[in-house]
């Protein structure tokens, strides 16, 4: 209240006081749908970013104060400066005075804001995203965020770009501004949306059933701004590419899908708990699947408390013949339609991510599981893994998503590095980041993708994904 008075703000909203917190959820259900408007139409959001609960003060006396120190660094007395464009290439000798410099922790924004206790709360995510202005009371200093800049007491004008990744202003420009749908703009939107999803899925909710409604304000705002259709965490305009989300192996084990079943369809990342990871956005060179009938926009829209329904897809089904495991019970290799591939170590490598433990995955393979290719880029093919849940007249028709797969068939590598087993050098040499580099081709993976391309015309079929 004191801060509101200092800023001459007449009205103050506090969630826990303005929404009835009793066993009757009617008031909460109504107000929860309106929270996006509360945040986006506010004048200023005062955030106790340092606090992990409501018992800590905004100005906690136990804080370590921000105490900047100015250092004077002696420089060389003479500096050679080359005058660009001078045909005589003159060198000037300049006397250099002592200069002032700040020694700054590179992770200062990450430590003060991004990793602060309050940011781990799921409901706070949309509050921060939608509020036009935020005044953070952090552990050591005040911070400021709006759609134009991010600032700290130590950087009152703006936090230098090198100290902050994925700022609000960058993300807002990519997702809240309707742009001409060029390939570059689509990639930027997908990149920013993936970052939003990644950050939200890292947060925690007291009740995981609130996962959709705690994100509804973000979805509604972007939907209105872009004129796109929101479908349970995905967008109609980029639906196929956004189906390729995956999960970290630890989260598959610690947050089994069974605990969150019924909240959203299996094709939506809202149906699972834990971190959701999206492939690095690349320009799509070939589509292997398309949407024949989109999900119902009402039951899967931004106002839905729970989502339901199916999407009708047209594409190929590639049977997963077998899965190999290492001594740590992690997938080490797999065979798809007769093509055997090895699991890689890096995120950009080939990898198969299936829901469940080793025994559950082996049972899935035994009962029948297939890959459904989505698209190919210059280096990867992205697929989802599906299993049949209903057959009509002996023909599998209804499926659920049980994982994802990335197949890397091409990559660029610097000459000095050794070639990994299974890869071959392509004769074409190029320059990558100023170094002589060359293309590597994985013959088995490339043969798999060629097989998919050859079978597209005659073997594509419809599947209903729930």
N, C-alpha and C positions, 0 to 999 in steps of 0.2 A: 504494500500500500504506500509505503514511503517513496519508493521509486516512481510509482504512478503519479503521486502528487508532485514530485520534483519535475516530472515531464509534463505536468498539467494535463494528464489523461483522466477523464471523468469516470470511465467505466472499466471494471476489472473482471476478467473471467478466470476462475479457477475450477478445473474440471471436477475435482472431488467435492467441491462445495455447490457447484451449479447443476450437477446431475445427481439425482437421488441414488444413494448407494445402499439400497435395501434389497431384500430377497425378491421383491417384485421387479422384474427386469423390463417392464413396459416403458418406463421413462428412459432407461438406458438404451433400449432398442431404438427408440425414436431419436434421441440425441446423438447416438453414435453415428447415425447416417448423416447428421448435419455438421459433424465436427470439421469436415473439410471446409465448409463455408466459414465457420468460426475462425479457423486459423488463417485462411487466405484473405479474409476481410478485416483482419486485425490491423492495428496501427503498429504495435510493437510487441514482440514476444520476449519476455524476461525468463531466461533459462538458468536454472540452478545446475549447470553442467557438471560441477564438481561433485554433486551429491548422489549417493546411491539410494537414499530414501529421504522422507520429508522431515527428518529430525535435524538435519544439518542446515546451518544458516548460509545465506548467500555470501556473507563476509565472515567465513569461518576463521577464528583467531589462530587455528593451528596451521593455517596455510603458510607455505613458504613464499615470502614476498618476492615479487619480480624486482630484481636489483641489477639494472644494467651497468656494465662497466665499460668505459671508453678507453681504448688502448691507442697509444701513439707508436706507430711502427716506422722506424727509420728506413728510408729507401736509398737506392743507389744515387750517388750525387749526379751522375751523368747517365742519360738514357738516350739511346739511338732511336730516332723516329724516322721511318721511311715515308716520304710523301708520295701517296698513291697517284699515279698518272703522270708523274714528272718524268719526261723523257731522259733527263740527265741523271735520274735516280739519285738525287742528292740525299745525303744523310745529315740530319740536323742534330746538333748536340744541345740538349736542354738541361738546365739545372732543375732538379726535382726536389721539391720541399717534402718535409715529413708529411705523411698523409694519415688520416684517421680511418679506422676500420672497426667493424663489429665482428666479433667471433660468435657465431650463432649455431645453436643445435639444429641440425638439418630436420629433425623430427619434431620441432617445437609445436607445429600445428597438429600433427598427429597425436602427440602426447597430451596437449592441452584440450583439444576438442574431439577429435575422432575416436580416441580410445578412452575418453572420459566415461565415468560410470553411467551417466544418464543416457548416453547414446546406445547402450545395450538394450534399452527397452523398446519393444516393438511399436507401441503406441506413440512414442516420441518421434519415430521416423517421419510420419506424415506431418506431424506438427512442425518439425524442422524444415521439411521440404516445402510446405505450403506457406509458411509465415513470410510475409514480405521483408520483415526486418527482425533480426534476433540479436539480443544483447546477452552474451554468454558470461556468466560468472564462473570462471575456470579456477583451477587450483592455484595459479600464481599471478594471473592477470585477467583483465577483461578482454573479451573478443567481440567482434562485430561481423555479422553476415547479412547480406542482402543479395538481390539478384544481379547487382553490379560488381561488388567487391567483397573480399574477406579481409579483415584487419585484426591486428592485435595491438596491445598497448605499446609493444616494442616496435611495431610497424603500423603506426596509426593511419597512414595513407593507404596502404595495401600490403598484404603479405606477398613477398616476391614469388613469382611463378615457380621457381625451383624448390620452394618449401611447401607447396601444396599441390596435391594431385586431385583431379576431378572436382574442381571448385563448383559451388552452386551456380555461379554465373555461366560457366561452360555448359553444365548439364541443362540448365534452364533454357539456354539458347537453342540446344539441340532437340529438346522434347516439348517445349512450350511455345515454340514459334512454328507456324505452318510454313513449310518451304516447298519449292518446286521439287517433285520426287525424282531428282537425279540420282544416279548410283552413289555418288559421293555423299549426298544428303541422307540417303537411306542408310548407308553405312554408319554415318555419324549418329543418327537416331538409334540404330541398333546398339551401337557401342555405349551410348549413354543409358539406354534402357537396361542393358545388361548390367551396367554398374549400379543402377537403382535396385534391380532385383537382387544382385549380389549383396549389397549393403543391407537391404531389408531382411533377407533370409539369414543374416548373421545375428539379428536381434532376437530377443526372447520375449515371449508372451506368457503371462500368468496362466491364461487359458488359451491353448492352441487353437481352439475352435474359433477364436476371434481373428484368425489369420487373414480372412478376406475383408472383414469390415474395418480392420485396423489399417488396411491399405486402400480402402475405397476412395478416400479423398484424393489421393495421388492419381488414381485411375481416372476419376471423374474430371479432374482438372486438365489432364493431358488429353483426354477424349474430346473435351470441348475445344481446347486450343488447336488441336490438329484436325478435327473433323473425322477421326478414325473411329473404328468400333472396337471396344475393349471386350475380350472374351476370356474371362477367368485367368488373367495374368499374361495373355498373349494379345497381339493386335492383328486385326483382319488383314491389313495391308502387308504384313510380314509374317504371317502365320506359320508357313512351312519352315522358314529359317529359325523361328523361335521355338519350334518343337524339339530342337536339338539340345536342349538343356540337359545337364547331367549333375551327378552328386559326388561328393568326396566319399571314398570308401569307408572312412570312419563313421560318417553320418549314415550311410546305408546300414551299418551294423548297429549304431547307437540309437537311430531314429527309424525303426522299421516302418514301412508303409502301413502295416496293419493298424498301428496306433492312430493314424490320421485318416483312415478310410472313411468315405462318406462325406468328407468336407468339400471335395472337388473331384472332377474326373481325373483319370490316371494320366491323361495327356497334358494336364496343367501342373506346373511346379508348385502351385498352391496346395496340391494334394499330399505333399511331403513336408517334413520338418528338417531343420538343419540347412547348411549352406547349399545353395544352388549355383552351379558354375555353367557359364555359357561358352561355347567355342569362340575363339577370337574372330571377330567379324571380318570376313573376307568377301571379295566380290564373287558372286555366284556365277560360274561358267556354264553349268548344266543343271537343269531341274529334272529330278527323277520322279517326283510325286507332285500332285496338285490336289486342291480341295474341290470335291464334287458338291458337298453341301456343308456349309459352316454350322457350328453349334448355335443353338438358340440364343440370341443376344439378350433376352430378358433373364432367363435362368442362369446365364453366365456373365451378366453385365456387372457394372460397377456398383449397383445397388443390392446385389445378391449377398445374403449373409452366408449361404452355402451355394455352391455351384453344382450343376448336374447336366447330363446330356452327352451326346456323342458328336463326333465329326466324321463325315464320310470322305475317305481319302481314296485316290486312285494311284496305284503304283505296283511295285514288285515285292514279292516275299522271297527272301533267301534263307533257307533253313540253316540253323546253327547245328552242325553235325556233332561237335564235341568241344569241350572246354578243358584246358590243361591248367594245373595248379602248381605253385611252388611250395617250398617247405613252410612258408608263413601263411599258407591258405589264401594266397592272392593269385589272381588270374595271370598265367605266364604265356598263354597262347590259346588259339581257338581256330576251328575250321568252319568256314562258311561255304556251303555249296561246293565243297571239294577243294577250296583254296585255304591253305593253312598259313596263318599269320602269327607273329610273335608280339607280345605286349611290350610297349616301350616304357621308358623311364620318365620322360618329360611330358608336359601337358600337350605339346604339339605332336607327340608321337602317336602311333596306333594304340588304341586302348578300348577295351570292352568293359562297360560298367553295368552290371546286372544287379537287380534288387535281391537281397537275401544273403544268407550264409552259404558256405560251400555246399552243404547238403541240400539246401533249398534250390540253389542254382542247378545242381546236378539233376534234381528231380524235374525242374523246368525243362532242361535239355532232353530228358528222357520222355517227358509227356508231350514235348513239341514246342519249340520256340524258334522265332525267325527274326531276321533283320529286315527292316523296311527302309530302303535308301531314300533320303530326302533330296539331297543336292550334292554337287561337287564344285570345288573351287580349284584354283591353280595347284593346290598341294594336297587337299583332303577330300574325302567323301564322308558325309555325315549321315548317320542312320539312327533310327530308334529300334529297340527290341520289343517285340510284341508276342503275346501268347493268346491262343484261342480260348474264348470263354463260352462260345455258342456256335454250333454248326447247324445249317439248314440243309436237309436232304444230303447229309454227308459232306457238304462244302463249308469249310470254316468261313464265317461271316463277321461275327462279333469278336473284338479283341480288346485287350487292355495292355497298356504300356508297362514294361517291366525293366526298362533300362535304355541305354544309348550306346552307340559305338562310333568311334572315329577311326578311319583308315587313312593313313598317310602314304601317298604313292609317289610324291616328288618333294624334294627339298633342296635348298641352296646351302652349300658348305664351303668353308674356306679351305684352300689347298693344304695348309699345314695339318689339318685334322685328319685322323685316320678314318677310313670308311668302315662303317659298322657292318656286321654280317647281314646278308640279304639285300644289300644295296649295291648298285652299279653306277659307274660314272657315265653321264651323258656327254657326248662329244662337244656339245656347245659350251663354250667358256664365256663368262661374263664378269662384270665388276660389281661387287656388292659391298656397300659402305666403304668404297675406296680401295678394297682389296681384291686381288684376282680370285675369283670364285668359280665354281662349276655346279651344274645341276646333277643331282643324284636321283636315280629312278629305282623304285622297288618293283622288280618284274612281276612278282606274285600279286602285289596289291594293284598294279596297273592292269594286269590280266583280269582281275576281279571286276574292276570298274569297266573295262571294255566289254566284259560279259554282260554287265548290267545294261550298258548302252545298246548292245545288240538285241537284248531281249525286251527292251522297252516297248517296241511296236506291237509284238504279238502276245506277250505274257502279262501285261498290266491288268490289274483287277481291282475291284472295289473292296475296301475293308471299312467296317464301322468301328471306330476306336472310342471306347467309353472311358 
